């Protein structure tokens, strides 16, 4: 069975124009994968001998690529906590050319003060590149805060149906031709059919993000204070009042850490997941998925425990989702209590 041809000529061009417009830019690029997009961007913005300050929340495989491949190409990278402007400032060297950070890290959902980082970068003649995947232009437009390039993976927002493995890059016009050249050297391109699917998805971004944001807020609020939940990772304007000037919201992602007494998380995961359709909620354990290749010690140092559950909230009813998750957590606690009593009885 052959793949159907793209139903409309020029889908790639329209996707690039639409994405650029969402960020208030004039043009954009489609790149086959966020790793290639990030590598191409950082190579284009630096010279051999240049230094990059990068967020310590950057995950593999990208982190490994930045550390190994960029070093092999004559660049050096220092990973720091980019939620702390002082840490960024302390890491700057005479050879530093670029600061690279996520606007919101995943899975710990740590919010970066992009506007403050941008001010420091401008004062020191540095370029700021922002991965805005976890927020999307519906929540934050980093170019308006002083970034020169924005990179976004198509998952989880730009491509709501999960059909496309690609990334989009936009920014100041003077940087994009060189980024395009570097990305082309890394190989591959996004075909017309994939661009058509992405074009279809981008048209509903604002509507979807509004529902996902509301649902994530409902779930986060329901989990805070629950006896089975040790921590909820979700930004708020109370914790980051400066974001009122820059952010429309914090997207549909959150994570929470279940108390260690609850060892079987299967029921909690089942409750978190929706009906399996592309627009429903998805759940995963980062320690068993995105961070599974790391040692236990490295995961703990990164704050990613075995009990951490990461949610990408869909467009379903947030209150219903919150009730399901709370019931599952209640059940898990009850089962743990019953198991303790049973074990205690056996010992007697």
BALOBA-1460 file (C-alpha; in Angstrom, 3 decimals):
// residues 348
<rec num="1" residu="x" x="0.000" y="0.000" z="0.000"/>
<rec num="2" residu="x" x="1.494" y="3.323" z="-1.041"/>
<rec num="3" residu="x" x="1.392" y="6.494" z="1.004"/>
<rec num="4" residu="x" x="-1.094" y="8.963" z="-0.511"/>
<rec num="5" residu="x" x="0.295" y="12.093" z="-2.041"/>
<rec num="6" residu="x" x="-0.062" y="15.338" z="-0.164"/>
<rec num="7" residu="x" x="-3.606" y="16.608" z="-0.839"/>
<rec num="8" residu="x" x="-2.503" y="20.182" z="-1.224"/>
<rec num="9" residu="x" x="0.642" y="21.544" z="-2.818"/>
<rec num="10" residu="x" x="2.478" y="23.989" z="-0.635"/>
<rec num="11" residu="x" x="1.516" y="22.529" z="2.770"/>
<rec num="12" residu="x" x="5.089" y="22.919" z="4.016"/>
<rec num="13" residu="x" x="5.135" y="26.560" z="3.012"/>
<rec num="14" residu="x" x="1.815" y="27.215" z="4.740"/>
<rec num="15" residu="x" x="2.913" y="25.408" z="7.913"/>
<rec num="16" residu="x" x="6.057" y="27.497" z="8.111"/>
<rec num="17" residu="x" x="4.101" y="30.694" z="7.570"/>
<rec num="18" residu="x" x="1.492" y="29.737" z="10.177"/>
<rec num="19" residu="x" x="4.075" y="28.806" z="12.809"/>
<rec num="20" residu="x" x="6.069" y="31.971" z="12.186"/>
<rec num="21" residu="x" x="2.904" y="34.058" z="12.523"/>
<rec num="22" residu="x" x="2.034" y="32.374" z="15.829"/>
<rec num="23" residu="x" x="5.383" y="33.574" z="17.173"/>
<rec num="24" residu="x" x="5.217" y="37.007" z="15.551"/>
<rec num="25" residu="x" x="8.011" y="36.168" z="13.104"/>
<rec num="26" residu="x" x="8.268" y="36.349" z="9.326"/>
<rec num="27" residu="x" x="9.532" y="32.876" z="8.456"/>
<rec num="28" residu="x" x="10.202" y="29.428" z="9.879"/>
<rec num="29" residu="x" x="11.746" y="26.045" z="9.101"/>
<rec num="30" residu="x" x="10.464" y="22.464" z="9.298"/>
<rec num="31" residu="x" x="13.134" y="20.009" z="10.408"/>
<rec num="32" residu="x" x="12.881" y="16.199" z="10.764"/>
<rec num="33" residu="x" x="13.244" y="15.942" z="14.544"/>
<rec num="34" residu="x" x="13.954" y="18.210" z="17.493"/>
<rec num="35" residu="x" x="17.488" y="16.878" z="17.986"/>
<rec num="36" residu="x" x="18.435" y="17.827" z="14.429"/>
<rec num="37" residu="x" x="16.700" y="21.196" z="14.817"/>
<rec num="38" residu="x" x="18.567" y="21.982" z="18.043"/>
<rec num="39" residu="x" x="21.934" y="20.786" z="16.796"/>
<rec num="40" residu="x" x="21.540" y="22.757" z="13.562"/>
<rec num="41" residu="x" x="20.527" y="25.872" z="15.471"/>
<rec num="42" residu="x" x="23.424" y="25.773" z="17.919"/>
<rec num="43" residu="x" x="25.954" y="25.039" z="15.173"/>
<rec num="44" residu="x" x="24.619" y="27.965" z="13.174"/>
<rec num="45" residu="x" x="24.737" y="30.384" z="16.113"/>
<rec num="46" residu="x" x="28.284" y="29.499" z="17.175"/>
<rec num="47" residu="x" x="31.750" y="29.275" z="15.706"/>
<rec num="48" residu="x" x="34.478" y="26.686" z="16.358"/>
<rec num="49" residu="x" x="35.933" y="27.585" z="19.732"/>
<rec num="50" residu="x" x="32.604" y="28.977" z="20.894"/>
<rec num="51" residu="x" x="30.959" y="28.144" z="24.196"/>
<rec num="52" residu="x" x="27.305" y="27.390" z="24.948"/>
<rec num="53" residu="x" x="25.514" y="27.705" z="28.293"/>
<rec num="54" residu="x" x="22.755" y="25.083" z="28.248"/>
<rec num="55" residu="x" x="20.003" y="24.107" z="30.655"/>
<rec num="56" residu="x" x="20.794" y="21.191" z="32.947"/>
<rec num="57" residu="x" x="17.210" y="20.044" z="32.337"/>
<rec num="58" residu="x" x="18.120" y="19.080" z="28.766"/>
<rec num="59" residu="x" x="17.381" y="15.368" z="28.423"/>
<rec num="60" residu="x" x="18.996" y="12.613" z="26.401"/>
<rec num="61" residu="x" x="19.432" y="11.913" z="23.568"/>
<rec num="62" residu="x" x="19.808" y="15.650" z="22.976"/>
<rec num="63" residu="x" x="22.013" y="16.219" z="26.011"/>
<rec num="64" residu="x" x="24.424" y="13.537" z="24.876"/>
<rec num="65" residu="x" x="24.510" y="15.016" z="21.384"/>
<rec num="66" residu="x" x="25.278" y="18.484" z="22.716"/>
<rec num="67" residu="x" x="28.026" y="17.156" z="24.960"/>
<rec num="68" residu="x" x="29.659" y="14.778" z="22.502"/>
<rec num="69" residu="x" x="28.929" y="15.983" z="18.970"/>
<rec num="70" residu="x" x="29.334" y="19.704" z="19.602"/>
<rec num="71" residu="x" x="32.585" y="19.049" z="21.432"/>
<rec num="72" residu="x" x="33.783" y="17.108" z="18.422"/>
<rec num="73" residu="x" x="32.918" y="20.084" z="16.236"/>
<rec num="74" residu="x" x="34.983" y="22.492" z="18.314"/>
<rec num="75" residu="x" x="32.310" y="23.866" z="20.622"/>
<rec num="76" residu="x" x="32.092" y="23.478" z="24.402"/>
<rec num="77" residu="x" x="28.965" y="23.237" z="26.551"/>
<rec num="78" residu="x" x="28.327" y="23.994" z="30.229"/>
<rec num="79" residu="x" x="25.074" y="22.707" z="31.727"/>
<rec num="80" residu="x" x="23.581" y="24.921" z="34.444"/>
<rec num="81" residu="x" x="20.273" y="25.597" z="36.185"/>
<rec num="82" residu="x" x="18.673" y="28.070" z="33.783"/>
<rec num="83" residu="x" x="15.842" y="28.790" z="36.209"/>
<rec num="84" residu="x" x="18.466" y="30.760" z="38.158"/>
<rec num="85" residu="x" x="19.745" y="33.831" z="36.300"/>
<rec num="86" residu="x" x="22.759" y="34.077" z="38.622"/>
<rec num="87" residu="x" x="23.808" y="30.541" z="37.685"/>
<rec num="88" residu="x" x="23.604" y="31.439" z="34.015"/>
<rec num="89" residu="x" x="25.639" y="34.591" z="34.572"/>
<rec num="90" residu="x" x="28.292" y="32.686" z="36.519"/>
<rec num="91" residu="x" x="28.680" y="30.160" z="33.687"/>
<rec num="92" residu="x" x="29.362" y="32.774" z="30.996"/>
<rec num="93" residu="x" x="32.918" y="32.741" z="29.677"/>
<rec num="94" residu="x" x="34.751" y="35.078" z="27.276"/>
<rec num="95" residu="x" x="34.058" y="32.533" z="24.519"/>
<rec num="96" residu="x" x="30.341" y="32.147" z="25.298"/>
<rec num="97" residu="x" x="28.118" y="32.856" z="22.316"/>
<rec num="98" residu="x" x="24.761" y="31.231" z="23.074"/>
<rec num="99" residu="x" x="22.446" y="30.489" z="25.990"/>
<rec num="100" residu="x" x="20.123" y="27.554" z="25.264"/>
<rec num="101" residu="x" x="17.227" y="26.677" z="27.561"/>
<rec num="102" residu="x" x="13.740" y="25.215" z="27.727"/>
<rec num="103" residu="x" x="10.982" y="27.650" z="28.598"/>
<rec num="104" residu="x" x="9.471" y="24.879" z="30.727"/>
<rec num="105" residu="x" x="11.426" y="21.717" z="31.515"/>
<rec num="106" residu="x" x="9.909" y="18.271" z="31.137"/>
<rec num="107" residu="x" x="9.196" y="16.186" z="33.241"/>
<rec num="108" residu="x" x="9.827" y="18.370" z="36.329"/>
<rec num="109" residu="x" x="8.013" y="21.399" z="34.849"/>
<rec num="110" residu="x" x="10.526" y="23.978" z="36.026"/>
<rec num="111" residu="x" x="9.750" y="27.409" z="34.622"/>
<rec num="112" residu="x" x="12.613" y="29.413" z="33.150"/>
<rec num="113" residu="x" x="12.515" y="33.239" z="33.505"/>
<rec num="114" residu="x" x="13.127" y="33.690" z="29.784"/>
<rec num="115" residu="x" x="12.706" y="37.454" z="29.946"/>
<rec num="116" residu="x" x="15.419" y="37.835" z="32.617"/>
<rec num="117" residu="x" x="17.774" y="35.475" z="30.791"/>
<rec num="118" residu="x" x="17.184" y="37.491" z="27.612"/>
<rec num="119" residu="x" x="18.103" y="40.748" z="29.332"/>
<rec num="120" residu="x" x="21.351" y="39.249" z="30.612"/>
<rec num="121" residu="x" x="22.098" y="37.787" z="27.175"/>
<rec num="122" residu="x" x="21.554" y="41.108" z="25.421"/>
<rec num="123" residu="x" x="23.735" y="42.973" z="27.918"/>
<rec num="124" residu="x" x="26.571" y="40.503" z="27.278"/>
<rec num="125" residu="x" x="26.190" y="40.223" z="23.491"/>
<rec num="126" residu="x" x="24.909" y="36.639" z="23.703"/>
<rec num="127" residu="x" x="22.240" y="34.901" z="21.640"/>
<rec num="128" residu="x" x="19.310" y="33.244" z="23.406"/>
<rec num="129" residu="x" x="17.779" y="30.113" z="21.865"/>
<rec num="130" residu="x" x="14.654" y="28.717" z="23.552"/>
<rec num="131" residu="x" x="13.026" y="25.307" z="23.276"/>
<rec num="132" residu="x" x="9.367" y="26.200" z="23.760"/>
<rec num="133" residu="x" x="7.961" y="22.696" z="23.226"/>
<rec num="134" residu="x" x="6.305" y="22.373" z="26.643"/>
<rec num="135" residu="x" x="4.361" y="25.626" z="26.253"/>
<rec num="136" residu="x" x="3.906" y="26.365" z="22.522"/>
<rec num="137" residu="x" x="3.147" y="29.833" z="21.111"/>
<rec num="138" residu="x" x="-0.340" y="29.571" z="22.592"/>
<rec num="139" residu="x" x="1.224" y="30.086" z="26.034"/>
<rec num="140" residu="x" x="4.498" y="31.923" z="25.416"/>
<rec num="141" residu="x" x="6.164" y="33.730" z="22.508"/>
<rec num="142" residu="x" x="9.853" y="33.836" z="23.471"/>
<rec num="143" residu="x" x="10.825" y="36.139" z="20.603"/>
<rec num="144" residu="x" x="8.824" y="38.860" z="22.323"/>
<rec num="145" residu="x" x="10.939" y="38.428" z="25.472"/>
<rec num="146" residu="x" x="14.264" y="38.756" z="23.647"/>
<rec num="147" residu="x" x="15.065" y="35.272" z="22.312"/>
<rec num="148" residu="x" x="16.517" y="35.179" z="18.787"/>
<rec num="149" residu="x" x="15.493" y="31.590" z="17.920"/>
<rec num="150" residu="x" x="12.634" y="29.350" z="19.077"/>
<rec num="151" residu="x" x="12.581" y="25.578" z="18.609"/>
<rec num="152" residu="x" x="9.509" y="23.396" z="19.134"/>
<rec num="153" residu="x" x="8.991" y="19.673" z="18.808"/>
<rec num="154" residu="x" x="5.683" y="18.852" z="17.113"/>
<rec num="155" residu="x" x="4.704" y="16.729" z="20.149"/>
<rec num="156" residu="x" x="2.739" y="17.238" z="22.322"/>
<rec num="157" residu="x" x="0.912" y="20.291" z="20.969"/>
<rec num="158" residu="x" x="1.720" y="21.308" z="17.416"/>
<rec num="159" residu="x" x="0.752" y="17.867" z="16.109"/>
<rec num="160" residu="x" x="-2.191" y="16.911" z="18.284"/>
<rec num="161" residu="x" x="-2.754" y="13.551" z="16.582"/>
<rec num="162" residu="x" x="0.824" y="12.289" z="16.917"/>
<rec num="163" residu="x" x="1.228" y="11.707" z="13.179"/>
<rec num="164" residu="x" x="4.418" y="13.682" z="12.588"/>
<rec num="165" residu="x" x="7.952" y="13.383" z="13.958"/>
<rec num="166" residu="x" x="9.370" y="16.821" z="13.261"/>
<rec num="167" residu="x" x="10.296" y="20.167" z="14.762"/>
<rec num="168" residu="x" x="9.739" y="23.776" z="13.795"/>
<rec num="169" residu="x" x="12.248" y="26.591" z="14.126"/>
<rec num="170" residu="x" x="11.578" y="30.303" z="13.875"/>
<rec num="171" residu="x" x="13.352" y="33.490" z="14.857"/>
<rec num="172" residu="x" x="15.129" y="36.530" z="13.523"/>
<rec num="173" residu="x" x="15.460" y="36.376" z="9.754"/>
<rec num="174" residu="x" x="19.205" y="36.885" z="9.770"/>
<rec num="175" residu="x" x="19.747" y="33.566" z="11.601"/>
<rec num="176" residu="x" x="17.379" y="31.251" z="9.724"/>
<rec num="177" residu="x" x="19.317" y="30.767" z="6.440"/>
<rec num="178" residu="x" x="22.381" y="29.521" z="8.279"/>
<rec num="179" residu="x" x="20.236" y="27.310" z="10.537"/>
<rec num="180" residu="x" x="18.560" y="25.853" z="7.454"/>
<rec num="181" residu="x" x="21.965" y="25.124" z="5.953"/>
<rec num="182" residu="x" x="23.195" y="23.350" z="9.086"/>
<rec num="183" residu="x" x="19.973" y="21.327" z="9.425"/>
<rec num="184" residu="x" x="20.230" y="20.269" z="5.788"/>
<rec num="185" residu="x" x="23.697" y="18.904" z="6.468"/>
<rec num="186" residu="x" x="22.266" y="16.731" z="9.209"/>
<rec num="187" residu="x" x="20.065" y="15.132" z="6.535"/>
<rec num="188" residu="x" x="16.412" y="14.361" z="5.903"/>
<rec num="189" residu="x" x="13.340" y="16.434" z="5.248"/>
<rec num="190" residu="x" x="9.671" y="16.463" z="6.207"/>
<rec num="191" residu="x" x="7.522" y="15.152" z="3.359"/>
<rec num="192" residu="x" x="4.456" y="16.863" z="1.957"/>
<rec num="193" residu="x" x="1.937" y="14.539" z="3.565"/>
<rec num="194" residu="x" x="3.406" y="15.081" z="7.037"/>
<rec num="195" residu="x" x="3.342" y="18.833" z="6.416"/>
<rec num="196" residu="x" x="-0.335" y="18.595" z="5.469"/>
<rec num="197" residu="x" x="-1.150" y="16.758" z="8.701"/>
<rec num="198" residu="x" x="0.748" y="19.368" z="10.673"/>
<rec num="199" residu="x" x="-1.050" y="22.180" z="8.863"/>
<rec num="200" residu="x" x="-4.388" y="20.648" z="9.847"/>
<rec num="201" residu="x" x="-3.317" y="20.387" z="13.472"/>
<rec num="202" residu="x" x="-1.922" y="23.909" z="13.798"/>
<rec num="203" residu="x" x="-5.312" y="25.381" z="12.917"/>
<rec num="204" residu="x" x="-6.748" y="24.108" z="16.240"/>
<rec num="205" residu="x" x="-3.779" y="24.883" z="18.509"/>
<rec num="206" residu="x" x="-5.311" y="27.752" z="20.471"/>
<rec num="207" residu="x" x="-8.587" y="25.909" z="21.012"/>
<rec num="208" residu="x" x="-6.891" y="22.707" z="22.165"/>
<rec num="209" residu="x" x="-4.440" y="24.450" z="24.481"/>
<rec num="210" residu="x" x="-7.244" y="26.298" z="26.209"/>
<rec num="211" residu="x" x="-8.954" y="23.012" z="27.078"/>
<rec num="212" residu="x" x="-5.713" y="21.241" z="27.990"/>
<rec num="213" residu="x" x="-4.562" y="24.099" z="30.207"/>
<rec num="214" residu="x" x="-7.878" y="24.096" z="32.094"/>
<rec num="215" residu="x" x="-7.769" y="20.336" z="32.532"/>
<rec num="216" residu="x" x="-4.201" y="20.346" z="33.804"/>
<rec num="217" residu="x" x="-5.063" y="23.026" z="36.361"/>
<rec num="218" residu="x" x="-8.006" y="20.956" z="37.609"/>
<rec num="219" residu="x" x="-5.861" y="17.860" z="38.020"/>
<rec num="220" residu="x" x="-2.995" y="19.710" z="39.701"/>
<rec num="221" residu="x" x="-5.353" y="21.336" z="42.187"/>
<rec num="222" residu="x" x="-7.015" y="18.001" z="42.961"/>
<rec num="223" residu="x" x="-3.682" y="16.317" z="43.625"/>
<rec num="224" residu="x" x="-2.197" y="18.971" z="45.889"/>
<rec num="225" residu="x" x="-2.670" y="17.879" z="49.477"/>
<rec num="226" residu="x" x="-3.707" y="14.317" z="48.630"/>
<rec num="227" residu="x" x="-2.110" y="11.944" z="51.172"/>
<rec num="228" residu="x" x="-0.720" y="9.723" z="48.403"/>
<rec num="229" residu="x" x="1.019" y="12.602" z="46.599"/>
<rec num="230" residu="x" x="4.322" y="13.916" z="47.874"/>
<rec num="231" residu="x" x="4.775" y="16.689" z="45.277"/>
<rec num="232" residu="x" x="2.990" y="18.200" z="42.283"/>
<rec num="233" residu="x" x="5.136" y="19.751" z="39.560"/>
<rec num="234" residu="x" x="3.121" y="22.430" z="37.816"/>
<rec num="235" residu="x" x="3.946" y="26.159" z="37.566"/>
<rec num="236" residu="x" x="1.561" y="28.782" z="38.870"/>
<rec num="237" residu="x" x="1.356" y="32.550" z="38.789"/>
<rec num="238" residu="x" x="1.537" y="32.541" z="42.599"/>
<rec num="239" residu="x" x="4.989" y="30.950" z="42.409"/>
<rec num="240" residu="x" x="6.079" y="32.996" z="39.381"/>
<rec num="241" residu="x" x="4.205" y="36.331" z="39.381"/>
<rec num="242" residu="x" x="6.615" y="37.693" z="36.756"/>
<rec num="243" residu="x" x="5.023" y="35.268" z="34.263"/>
<rec num="244" residu="x" x="1.834" y="37.332" z="34.266"/>
<rec num="245" residu="x" x="3.563" y="39.697" z="31.854"/>
<rec num="246" residu="x" x="4.797" y="37.022" z="29.457"/>
<rec num="247" residu="x" x="2.762" y="33.806" z="29.730"/>
<rec num="248" residu="x" x="-0.846" y="33.078" z="28.776"/>
<rec num="249" residu="x" x="-0.684" y="29.903" z="30.852"/>
<rec num="250" residu="x" x="1.413" y="26.809" z="31.444"/>
<rec num="251" residu="x" x="0.101" y="24.297" z="28.944"/>
<rec num="252" residu="x" x="-1.310" y="20.851" z="29.534"/>
<rec num="253" residu="x" x="1.672" y="19.115" z="31.137"/>
<rec num="254" residu="x" x="2.187" y="18.283" z="34.789"/>
<rec num="255" residu="x" x="3.870" y="15.627" z="36.876"/>
<rec num="256" residu="x" x="3.383" y="14.371" z="40.398"/>
<rec num="257" residu="x" x="5.313" y="12.154" z="42.752"/>
<rec num="258" residu="x" x="3.471" y="9.387" z="44.562"/>
<rec num="259" residu="x" x="4.561" y="8.503" z="48.090"/>
<rec num="260" residu="x" x="6.956" y="5.508" z="48.200"/>
<rec num="261" residu="x" x="4.477" y="3.447" z="50.230"/>
<rec num="262" residu="x" x="2.459" y="3.013" z="47.020"/>
<rec num="263" residu="x" x="4.635" y="0.601" z="45.085"/>
<rec num="264" residu="x" x="2.196" y="-0.503" z="42.386"/>
<rec num="265" residu="x" x="1.387" y="2.477" z="40.165"/>
<rec num="266" residu="x" x="-0.457" y="0.528" z="37.467"/>
<rec num="267" residu="x" x="-3.904" y="1.524" z="38.723"/>
<rec num="268" residu="x" x="-2.875" y="5.178" z="38.944"/>
<rec num="269" residu="x" x="-1.518" y="5.094" z="35.394"/>
<rec num="270" residu="x" x="-4.689" y="3.461" z="34.088"/>
<rec num="271" residu="x" x="-6.795" y="6.155" z="35.754"/>
<rec num="272" residu="x" x="-4.637" y="8.907" z="34.292"/>
<rec num="273" residu="x" x="-4.863" y="7.627" z="30.752"/>
<rec num="274" residu="x" x="-7.832" y="8.522" z="28.631"/>
<rec num="275" residu="x" x="-9.578" y="6.300" z="26.121"/>
<rec num="276" residu="x" x="-6.487" y="6.017" z="23.924"/>
<rec num="277" residu="x" x="-7.631" y="8.403" z="21.226"/>
<rec num="278" residu="x" x="-5.054" y="10.964" z="20.028"/>
<rec num="279" residu="x" x="-6.620" y="13.869" z="21.918"/>
<rec num="280" residu="x" x="-7.011" y="12.059" z="25.250"/>
<rec num="281" residu="x" x="-4.723" y="12.223" z="28.275"/>
<rec num="282" residu="x" x="-1.523" y="10.195" z="28.234"/>
<rec num="283" residu="x" x="0.571" y="9.147" z="31.224"/>
<rec num="284" residu="x" x="4.027" y="7.684" z="31.677"/>
<rec num="285" residu="x" x="6.685" y="6.983" z="34.263"/>
<rec num="286" residu="x" x="9.803" y="8.912" z="33.152"/>
<rec num="287" residu="x" x="12.035" y="6.558" z="35.166"/>
<rec num="288" residu="x" x="10.879" y="3.719" z="32.905"/>
<rec num="289" residu="x" x="10.681" y="5.653" z="29.638"/>
<rec num="290" residu="x" x="12.579" y="8.871" z="28.877"/>
<rec num="291" residu="x" x="15.068" y="8.379" z="31.738"/>
<rec num="292" residu="x" x="15.228" y="4.579" z="31.778"/>
<rec num="293" residu="x" x="18.761" y="4.485" z="30.370"/>
<rec num="294" residu="x" x="20.139" y="6.444" z="33.339"/>
<rec num="295" residu="x" x="21.426" y="4.873" z="36.516"/>
<rec num="296" residu="x" x="19.377" y="5.114" z="39.686"/>
<rec num="297" residu="x" x="21.878" y="7.575" z="41.153"/>
<rec num="298" residu="x" x="21.803" y="9.877" z="38.121"/>
<rec num="299" residu="x" x="18.011" y="9.802" z="38.024"/>
<rec num="300" residu="x" x="17.805" y="10.737" z="41.701"/>
<rec num="301" residu="x" x="20.221" y="13.604" z="41.174"/>
<rec num="302" residu="x" x="18.021" y="14.799" z="38.311"/>
<rec num="303" residu="x" x="14.944" y="14.642" z="40.552"/>
<rec num="304" residu="x" x="13.318" y="11.861" z="38.538"/>
<rec num="305" residu="x" x="12.272" y="9.161" z="40.995"/>
<rec num="306" residu="x" x="10.561" y="5.850" z="40.248"/>
<rec num="307" residu="x" x="7.384" y="7.340" z="41.739"/>
<rec num="308" residu="x" x="7.195" y="10.296" z="39.326"/>
<rec num="309" residu="x" x="4.156" y="10.249" z="37.019"/>
<rec num="310" residu="x" x="4.096" y="12.569" z="34.032"/>
<rec num="311" residu="x" x="0.774" y="13.596" z="32.459"/>
<rec num="312" residu="x" x="-0.017" y="15.190" z="29.131"/>
<rec num="313" residu="x" x="-3.618" y="16.246" z="29.680"/>
<rec num="314" residu="x" x="-5.924" y="15.961" z="26.694"/>
<rec num="315" residu="x" x="-9.096" y="17.822" z="25.807"/>
<rec num="316" residu="x" x="-11.319" y="15.707" z="28.050"/>
<rec num="317" residu="x" x="-13.248" y="16.904" z="31.103"/>
<rec num="318" residu="x" x="-10.591" y="17.930" z="33.623"/>
<rec num="319" residu="x" x="-12.861" y="17.446" z="36.638"/>
<rec num="320" residu="x" x="-13.710" y="13.879" z="35.575"/>
<rec num="321" residu="x" x="-10.029" y="13.127" z="35.046"/>
<rec num="322" residu="x" x="-9.152" y="14.547" z="38.472"/>
<rec num="323" residu="x" x="-11.812" y="12.406" z="40.143"/>
<rec num="324" residu="x" x="-10.527" y="9.266" z="38.427"/>
<rec num="325" residu="x" x="-6.952" y="9.921" z="39.528"/>
<rec num="326" residu="x" x="-7.933" y="10.706" z="43.115"/>
<rec num="327" residu="x" x="-10.010" y="7.503" z="43.333"/>
<rec num="328" residu="x" x="-7.073" y="5.486" z="42.022"/>
<rec num="329" residu="x" x="-4.765" y="7.060" z="44.593"/>
<rec num="330" residu="x" x="-7.297" y="6.370" z="47.369"/>
<rec num="331" residu="x" x="-7.493" y="2.747" z="46.259"/>
<rec num="332" residu="x" x="-3.698" y="2.446" z="46.151"/>
<rec num="333" residu="x" x="-3.440" y="3.730" z="49.721"/>
<rec num="334" residu="x" x="-6.174" y="1.368" z="50.906"/>
<rec num="335" residu="x" x="-4.432" y="-1.585" z="49.262"/>
<rec num="336" residu="x" x="-1.156" y="-0.617" z="50.887"/>
<rec num="337" residu="x" x="-2.841" y="-0.402" z="54.310"/>
<rec num="338" residu="x" x="-4.530" y="-3.758" z="53.810"/>
<rec num="339" residu="x" x="-1.223" y="-5.332" z="52.770"/>
<rec num="340" residu="x" x="0.508" y="-3.995" z="55.886"/>
<rec num="341" residu="x" x="-2.248" y="-5.364" z="58.114"/>
<rec num="342" residu="x" x="-2.091" y="-8.712" z="56.359"/>
<rec num="343" residu="x" x="1.669" y="-8.931" z="56.758"/>
<rec num="344" residu="x" x="1.394" y="-7.904" z="60.374"/>
<rec num="345" residu="x" x="-1.165" y="-10.618" z="61.027"/>
<rec num="346" residu="x" x="1.097" y="-13.234" z="59.477"/>
<rec num="347" residu="x" x="3.982" y="-12.196" z="61.682"/>
<rec num="348" residu="x" x="1.826" y="-12.615" z="64.771"/>
